[in-house]
Amino acid sequence: MFLGEISHSLDSKGRIVIPSKFREELGSNFVITKGLDKCLSVYPASEWKVFEEKLKTLPVSSHEARKFTRFLFSGAVECEPDKQGRILLPQNLRDYAGIKDEIVSIGVNNKIEIWNKQCWTDYNDEENYIDAELAEKMNEFGI
């Protein structure tokens, strides 16, 4: 399980260092793709496989299912960090998430999210980030 929040930066070659706190659980190869809320999602290979299998069960006749599947797979890249734990973030993913320099990596249960630092700050400062409506929805989910 991935937990916590770590601030770091993109280097001049478009690489990031995967925080050591997350490296072991991610393993030697993993998948990065577009995430919801304008962040990037990083899945260990085993978690991506589970997610991929769920996506295969979506009805191809559903416009929304096709759109969501295209969104995730078109941006997905397999990554293998170098000896320093660095990976190259493709330009299309950096553009999608607005990543230029400062970033935040957060643990979100079975995956990691990579955010533009300002976007993460803004997201946390939204007046409705955790509000009564969201709390009520979690109650509906049994949480």
C-alpha positions as CSV (number, residue, x, y, z in Angstrom):
1,M,0.0,0.0,0.0
2,F,1.3,3.4,-0.9
3,L,1.0,6.2,1.7
4,G,2.3,9.7,2.1
5,E,3.2,12.8,0.2
6,I,6.7,13.7,-1.2
7,S,7.7,16.9,-2.9
8,H,10.5,16.7,-5.6
9,S,11.3,18.0,-9.0
10,L,11.6,17.3,-12.7
11,D,15.1,17.5,-14.0
12,S,16.2,19.4,-17.2
13,K,15.9,16.1,-19.3
14,G,12.3,15.5,-18.2
15,R,13.1,12.8,-15.6
16,I,11.9,12.4,-12.1
17,V,13.3,10.3,-9.3
18,I,10.8,7.8,-8.0
19,P,10.9,8.4,-4.2
20,S,12.8,5.6,-2.5
21,K,9.8,5.3,-0.2
22,F,7.7,4.0,-3.2
23,R,10.4,2.2,-5.2
24,E,10.4,-1.2,-3.5
25,E,6.6,-1.6,-3.7
26,L,6.5,-0.4,-7.3
27,G,9.0,-3.0,-8.4
28,S,11.4,-3.0,-11.4
29,N,8.7,-2.0,-13.9
30,F,5.4,-0.3,-13.7
31,V,2.9,1.7,-15.7
32,I,2.3,5.4,-15.7
33,T,-0.8,6.8,-17.4
34,K,-3.1,9.8,-17.3
35,G,-5.0,10.0,-14.1
36,L,-8.2,11.7,-13.1
37,D,-8.1,15.3,-11.8
38,K,-5.1,16.2,-14.1
39,C,-2.5,14.1,-12.4
40,L,-0.6,11.0,-13.5
41,S,-1.3,7.6,-12.0
42,V,1.5,5.1,-11.4
43,Y,0.6,1.4,-11.0
44,P,2.8,-1.5,-10.1
45,A,2.7,-4.0,-12.9
46,S,0.5,-6.4,-10.9
47,E,-2.0,-3.7,-10.1
48,W,-2.1,-2.5,-13.7
49,K,-2.9,-6.1,-14.7
50,V,-5.8,-6.2,-12.3
51,F,-7.1,-2.8,-13.5
52,E,-6.6,-3.9,-17.2
53,E,-8.7,-7.0,-16.6
54,K,-11.5,-4.9,-15.2
55,L,-11.4,-2.6,-18.2
56,K,-11.7,-5.6,-20.5
57,T,-15.1,-6.3,-19.0
58,L,-16.5,-2.9,-19.9
59,P,-19.1,-3.0,-22.7
60,V,-17.7,-2.0,-26.0
61,S,-21.1,-0.7,-26.9
62,S,-20.8,2.0,-24.2
63,H,-19.5,5.4,-25.5
64,E,-18.4,6.3,-22.0
65,A,-16.5,2.9,-21.5
66,R,-14.7,3.3,-24.8
67,K,-13.8,6.9,-24.0
68,F,-12.4,6.0,-20.6
69,T,-10.5,3.1,-21.9
70,R,-8.9,5.2,-24.7
71,F,-8.1,7.9,-22.2
72,L,-6.1,5.4,-20.0
73,F,-4.5,3.3,-22.6
74,S,-3.5,6.1,-25.0
75,G,-1.4,7.7,-22.3
76,A,0.0,4.6,-20.7
77,V,3.8,3.8,-20.8
78,E,5.7,1.0,-19.2
79,C,8.6,2.3,-17.1
80,E,11.8,0.8,-15.7
81,P,13.8,3.1,-13.5
82,D,17.5,3.5,-13.9
83,K,20.0,2.7,-11.1
84,Q,19.3,6.1,-9.5
85,G,15.6,5.4,-9.5
86,R,14.9,7.9,-12.4
87,I,12.4,7.6,-15.1
88,L,11.7,9.8,-18.2
89,L,8.2,11.3,-18.1
90,P,7.0,11.4,-21.7
91,Q,6.2,14.9,-22.9
92,N,2.5,14.1,-23.6
93,L,2.1,13.0,-19.9
94,R,3.9,16.1,-18.6
95,D,1.7,18.3,-20.8
96,Y,-1.5,16.6,-19.6
97,A,-0.6,17.0,-15.9
98,G,1.0,20.5,-16.3
99,I,4.3,19.2,-15.0
100,K,7.2,21.6,-15.6
101,D,9.4,21.6,-12.5
102,E,8.1,21.1,-9.0
103,I,6.0,18.0,-8.4
104,V,4.4,16.0,-5.6
105,S,4.1,12.3,-5.5
106,I,1.3,10.9,-3.2
107,G,0.5,7.4,-2.2
108,V,-3.1,6.5,-2.9
109,N,-3.6,2.9,-1.7
110,N,-2.6,0.7,-4.6
111,K,-1.1,3.4,-6.8
112,I,0.9,6.6,-6.7
113,E,-0.3,9.9,-8.2
114,I,2.2,12.5,-9.6
115,W,0.9,16.1,-9.5
116,N,2.1,19.5,-10.5
117,K,2.9,20.9,-7.1
118,Q,0.7,24.0,-7.6
119,C,-2.2,21.9,-8.9
120,W,-1.9,19.7,-5.8
121,T,-1.8,22.7,-3.5
122,D,-4.9,24.2,-5.3
123,Y,-6.7,20.9,-5.1
124,N,-6.1,20.7,-1.4
125,D,-7.2,24.3,-0.9
126,E,-10.5,23.8,-2.8
127,E,-13.3,24.8,-0.5
128,N,-15.2,21.6,-1.2
129,Y,-12.2,19.2,-1.0
130,I,-13.6,17.3,1.9
131,D,-17.1,18.5,2.6
132,A,-20.3,17.2,4.0
133,E,-21.5,16.1,0.5
134,L,-18.4,14.0,0.0
135,A,-18.5,12.6,3.5
136,E,-22.1,11.6,2.8
137,K,-21.2,9.9,-0.4
138,M,-18.5,7.9,1.5
139,N,-21.3,6.8,3.8
140,E,-23.2,5.5,0.9
141,F,-20.1,3.4,-0.1
142,G,-20.1,2.0,3.4
143,I,-16.9,3.9,4.5
